[in-house]
Amino acid sequence: MTTLFDPLRFGDITAANRIAMAPLTRNRAGAGFVPTALHVEYYTQRASAGLIVTEATQISNEGQGYLDTPGIYNAEQVAAWRRVTDSVHAAGGRIVVQLWHVGRISHVSLQPGGQPPVSSSARVANTKTYTRKGFEPVSAPRALRTDELPRIVADYRHAARLAIEAGFDGVEVHGANGYLLEQFLRDSLNDRSDAYGGSIENRARLLLEVMNAVVDEIGAARTGLRLSPVTPANDIGQDSDPQALFGHVMARLAPLKLAFVHVIEGATGGARDVAPFDYAALRRAYKQAHPGGAWIVNNGYDRAMALDAVARGEADLVAFGRPYIANPDLVRRLRDDLPLARPDTATFYGGGARGYTDYPALEPEPA
């Protein structure tokens, strides 16, 4: 029987186990939105994960929505990320970067030239973001013009190419949590009347164009996608028919044979039963089209749930987020059923080593 601790190959990635580190925004990038020596240490400490998915990383200055988050759109950022990937690989790990455009979840102080954020719609989100003044309400966005959307797709393509130059094993396109791509997907927000609004086919168009461009640039074997079919994160609201919407997305993605799909079940960081959704049907559609692809599940999994999901074939990997903050050796703790350290919530966002790289691993195992 397959276990959580067995190796797995999917696409061009070989994972030592079925435990993934989920993306965690920590707001510690240096000047120029580059990773620092702290990032090298932080990710290397967690290299025993079967797969690390980095913190969300903006594909352009326009794509930024929070203070001090890293980018992957220029040479300086590539060089900085290369130090991270080289160190993780030297420690035996595998790491992909999450490609991110926040859309309307931003603030004018974070946007180039103080311009408004962009989205599918001009409707402002009832949520906050993290700026130099702390947490403050997001700014009102403007709706992207139809003729601007090829530029968005090109930014994803460019970032994917730079990710491979930076030594990443692949990329995860962030299509979840109420950010730009989901702002186009859901009819709870998308009020467009052009070819990117209205029907499910139209609302899925931008996501599918992005995925095709990324696959064309770096290959499907190094490309994954994160989805969150029913999360209410970032005031996105529920789509009128999420099963039909995400079923259509999966059917259209099937020919691409993506290396992995990473699904948030329920409300991100919250209730798993926030709204009804048949995740098994979505998984079957993906696996029928691409049996060798990996299905990654996420949201509130504990050790028992993770062991059961893999043993039953309901997941190929299980992603853990917050447990990885305070437990750099999470794989060992889960394998040996050892207690988990608790994170300091006051140090989640911003700062330095405290609450970031100073959580100790357990004593080394006896030889």
Number of C-alpha atoms within 10 A of each C-alpha: 7 14 18 24 19 14 14 18 15 18 19 14 19 15 24 18 21 27 26 25 29 25 22 17 17 22 19 23 21 16 10 13 24 22 26 19 12 17 22 20 18 20 24 24 21 23 24 25 29 28 26 26 22 21 20 24 26 26 27 20 16 20 27 28 27 27 24 24 22 29 26 32 22 16 12 15 20 22 17 21 27 20 17 25 23 18 18 24 16 11 15 15 24 24 27 24 29 27 28 27 28 28 26 30 29 32 25 17 17 22 18 14 9 10 15 22 28 24 27 27 21 19 16 18 19 13 16 18 17 20 19 11 7 12 13 14 16 24 23 20 23 18 18 17 13 12 8 9 15 12 10 20 19 16 23 26 23 19 26 31 18 22 25 19 14 22 20 23 22 27 29 25 27 28 28 25 24 28 24 23 27 27 26 29 32 28 23 14 24 23 19 20 10 11 13 21 23 17 14 20 17 16 27 22 20 23 22 18 17 22 24 17 19 27 21 12 17 18 19 22 20 23 26 28 22 21 20 23 30 29 26 19 18 18 18 22 16 17 18 11 15 21 18 12 20 21 20 16 20 19 14 14 19 16 12 18 21 25 25 27 20 25 23 23 26 23 20 20 15 14 13 18 12 14 15 12 16 12 18 11 12 19 19 15 16 25 16 11 17 17 13 17 21 24 24 25 26 25 21 21 18 12 15 10 12 26 21 14 19 22 15 13 13 18 22 24 29 30 27 24 17 18 20 24 24 20 22 27 20 25 23 17 17 19 12 9 11 11 10 14 18 13 17 13 10 9 14 18 19 20 14 15 15 12 19 23 19 13 21 12 16 14 6 6 6 4 3
